[in-house]
Amino acid sequence: MKLLLVILSISLSFLTHAEKNVYFINLQDGDKLESPLFIQFGLSGMGVAPAGTNREGTGHHHLLINVDDIDISRPIPSSSNHIHFGGGQTETTIDLPSGVYTLQLLLGNMSHIPHNPPVVSEKIKIEVIN
């Protein structure tokens, strides 16, 4: 029984100190894709919860399209370049016209404000060819 408690406490300690990371599961930098795009969001070290949920260690995804600067002190805007997934979604399908795009994921808290430090993916560049 003591061994089980030790293993459990070590496991929980690891989970609470795990690196927080958001990433694209099925897209990579340099991909050439046809529209509509199916995009899957990955997250480690945290959980996904709908906007408005006040639970420590959770957030919801935002897809940034051709966004150069992020103000982490303010709520993430809602626009065609800042797509919110406040329902806790972890995937989407979007239509984009032909062209080159930068994509990035940003996790927001219950109020759409980026965490501090921000949980943000690397930017990837894709080309849509229709």
Secondary structure, DSSP 4 states (H G I P E B T S, - for coil): -HHHHHHHHHHHHHHHTSPPEEEESS--TT-EEPSSEEEEEEEESSEE--TT---TTEEEEEEEES-----TTSPPP-BTTEEE-TT---EEEE---SEEEEEEEEEE-TTSPBPSS--BPPPEEEEE--
